[in-house]
Amino acid sequence: MALRMENVTKRFGAKTAVDQLFLHIDSGEMFGMLGANGAGKTTTFRMMIGLFDPDDGEVSWNGSPPQSLDARTIGYLPEERGLYTKLKVMEQMIYLGRLRGLSKQDIVAEVDAWLERFHIHHYRKAKVENLSKGNQQKIQFIAAVLHRPQLLILDEPFSGLDPINVDLLKKAVVKLKNEGTTIVFSSHDMKHVESLCENLCIMDEGKPVVHGKLSDIKRTYEKRKLHIRADFSLSFLEDIDGVLQMTVGAEETTLTIRDETIAEDIFARLQKYGYVRHFSVEEPTLHDIFVEKVGRTYA
């Protein structure tokens, strides 16, 4: 099974939200979607689940359009809250599970298992409006997965969670992936994508500007950061050809360099000046690549 988006375009009036997007996501893969606000990620997700029809191109899961799939095939966690705040947690889960075609008995068993896993079983009879933002996010996640979907779309799943609960949810997502669930998710925190995804797409104004395997993308990005700690002034390094930026800290100097050959040149020069306590070349982060390709940081 696999998710396919072939030359997909979606317009809203004069605005093109998604422009000729090609995505092939293999079964059982964890795939990252990145982009600033308004880049087209959520519109793409809504076409994946069949909520929007593309104006051009085709979207399919295992060869079938999402609108024709069984209600249990896809799970979707939207960025916006979609819970009925006046309902109790279990009442809400039973209602949503029944919409997916599950029996009440199966729903209760599945939800209880998830509530235990997330350490919130005592909120089983609590109204959603009385839960914290983080616990509401956990409940919304459970709603997206209680029917054990084959394809799971997660739009900012870690929103509102503290670091402990981020780790808890990450482990749950990885477990689902290891059990064969295909997962597509977005996050404003690049470290989440780096730690979870092998393949990704960065979108800008509806178009994919980076697409492929993360390790390959990093290899093609030549800029590097060089970290140096020494017992002498490093101010002379700023004038070396290939040094793009220099930041002097209390203990460490960080250089942005054009490529790794510049690091070799700098290392050779430092030998003439004195003792170097630390010298390391850092591979580019996903944040570095995002900023260069999209040209702006997250607001």
FENSULRA-V395482 format. One record per residue. N is the residue number from 0. RES is the residue in one letter. OMEGA is omega in whole degrees, 0 to 359 (NA if undefined). Layout:
# FENSULRA-V395482
N_RES_OMEGA ; N_RES_OMEGA
This chain:
# FENSULRA-V395482
0_M_179 ; 1_A_176 ; 2_L_181 ; 3_R_170 ; 4_M_187 ; 5_E_175 ; 6_N_187 ; 7_V_177 ; 8_T_177 ; 9_K_181 ; 10_R_171 ; 11_F_186 ; 12_G_181 ; 13_A_183 ; 14_K_173 ; 15_T_184 ; 16_A_177 ; 17_V_190 ; 18_D_173 ; 19_Q_183 ; 20_L_173 ; 21_F_174 ; 22_L_172 ; 23_H_183 ; 24_I_185 ; 25_D_178 ; 26_S_179 ; 27_G_182 ; 28_E_171 ; 29_M_188 ; 30_F_181 ; 31_G_175 ; 32_M_182 ; 33_L_177 ; 34_G_177 ; 35_A_178 ; 36_N_180 ; 37_G_183 ; 38_A_179 ; 39_G_183 ; 40_K_184 ; 41_T_176 ; 42_T_178 ; 43_T_179 ; 44_F_182 ; 45_R_173 ; 46_M_177 ; 47_M_183 ; 48_I_177 ; 49_G_178 ; 50_L_174 ; 51_F_169 ; 52_D_175 ; 53_P_175 ; 54_D_176 ; 55_D_178 ; 56_G_185 ; 57_E_174 ; 58_V_180 ; 59_S_171 ; 60_W_182 ; 61_N_175 ; 62_G_182 ; 63_S_177 ; 64_P_184 ; 65_P_181 ; 66_Q_183 ; 67_S_186 ; 68_L_174 ; 69_D_184 ; 70_A_182 ; 71_R_187 ; 72_T_187 ; 73_I_171 ; 74_G_185 ; 75_Y_173 ; 76_L_181 ; 77_P_177 ; 78_E_179 ; 79_E_177 ; 80_R_179 ; 81_G_184 ; 82_L_174 ; 83_Y_192 ; 84_T_182 ; 85_K_180 ; 86_L_172 ; 87_K_186 ; 88_V_184 ; 89_M_176 ; 90_E_180 ; 91_Q_182 ; 92_M_179 ; 93_I_179 ; 94_Y_182 ; 95_L_179 ; 96_G_178 ; 97_R_176 ; 98_L_178 ; 99_R_178 ; 100_G_180 ; 101_L_174 ; 102_S_180 ; 103_K_181 ; 104_Q_180 ; 105_D_180 ; 106_I_183 ; 107_V_180 ; 108_A_182 ; 109_E_181 ; 110_V_179 ; 111_D_179 ; 112_A_180 ; 113_W_179 ; 114_L_176 ; 115_E_181 ; 116_R_181 ; 117_F_176 ; 118_H_180 ; 119_I_182 ; 120_H_180 ; 121_H_177 ; 122_Y_184 ; 123_R_182 ; 124_K_180 ; 125_A_174 ; 126_K_183 ; 127_V_183 ; 128_E_180 ; 129_N_180 ; 130_L_174 ; 131_S_179 ; 132_K_180 ; 133_G_180 ; 134_N_173 ; 135_Q_178 ; 136_Q_176 ; 137_K_180 ; 138_I_179 ; 139_Q_176 ; 140_F_179 ; 141_I_179 ; 142_A_182 ; 143_A_187 ; 144_V_187 ; 145_L_179 ; 146_H_177 ; 147_R_183 ; 148_P_174 ; 149_Q_179 ; 150_L_183 ; 151_L_179 ; 152_I_183 ; 153_L_180 ; 154_D_183 ; 155_E_184 ; 156_P_184 ; 157_F_181 ; 158_S_176 ; 159_G_183 ; 160_L_174 ; 161_D_185 ; 162_P_180 ; 163_I_182 ; 164_N_171 ; 165_V_179 ; 166_D_179 ; 167_L_181 ; 168_L_177 ; 169_K_180 ; 170_K_179 ; 171_A_180 ; 172_V_179 ; 173_V_178 ; 174_K_178 ; 175_L_179 ; 176_K_180 ; 177_N_178 ; 178_E_174 ; 179_G_179 ; 180_T_173 ; 181_T_187 ; 182_I_174 ; 183_V_180 ; 184_F_176 ; 185_S_176 ; 186_S_174 ; 187_H_178 ; 188_D_184 ; 189_M_183 ; 190_K_177 ; 191_H_181 ; 192_V_180 ; 193_E_184 ; 194_S_187 ; 195_L_191 ; 196_C_173 ; 197_E_180 ; 198_N_183 ; 199_L_175 ; 200_C_172 ; 201_I_181 ; 202_M_175 ; 203_D_181 ; 204_E_174 ; 205_G_183 ; 206_K_175 ; 207_P_179 ; 208_V_173 ; 209_V_182 ; 210_H_177 ; 211_G_180 ; 212_K_185 ; 213_L_181 ; 214_S_178 ; 215_D_179 ; 216_I_180 ; 217_K_180 ; 218_R_182 ; 219_T_179 ; 220_Y_192 ; 221_E_183 ; 222_K_178 ; 223_R_172 ; 224_K_182 ; 225_L_182 ; 226_H_184 ; 227_I_169 ; 228_R_183 ; 229_A_182 ; 230_D_178 ; 231_F_182 ; 232_S_179 ; 233_L_185 ; 234_S_181 ; 235_F_182 ; 236_L_184 ; 237_E_184 ; 238_D_181 ; 239_I_178 ; 240_D_182 ; 241_G_173 ; 242_V_186 ; 243_L_181 ; 244_Q_180 ; 245_M_178 ; 246_T_182 ; 247_V_177 ; 248_G_182 ; 249_A_182 ; 250_E_188 ; 251_E_174 ; 252_T_180 ; 253_T_179 ; 254_L_167 ; 255_T_185 ; 256_I_186 ; 257_R_178 ; 258_D_186 ; 259_E_178 ; 260_T_178 ; 261_I_178 ; 262_A_179 ; 263_E_179 ; 264_D_181 ; 265_I_180 ; 266_F_179 ; 267_A_181 ; 268_R_184 ; 269_L_182 ; 270_Q_184 ; 271_K_190 ; 272_Y_182 ; 273_G_187 ; 274_Y_177 ; 275_V_184 ; 276_R_180 ; 277_H_178 ; 278_F_181 ; 279_S_176 ; 280_V_183 ; 281_E_176 ; 282_E_182 ; 283_P_174 ; 284_T_176 ; 285_L_177 ; 286_H_178 ; 287_D_182 ; 288_I_180 ; 289_F_182 ; 290_V_180 ; 291_E_185 ; 292_K_183 ; 293_V_174 ; 294_G_177 ; 295_R_177 ; 296_T_176 ; 297_Y_178 ; 298_A_NA
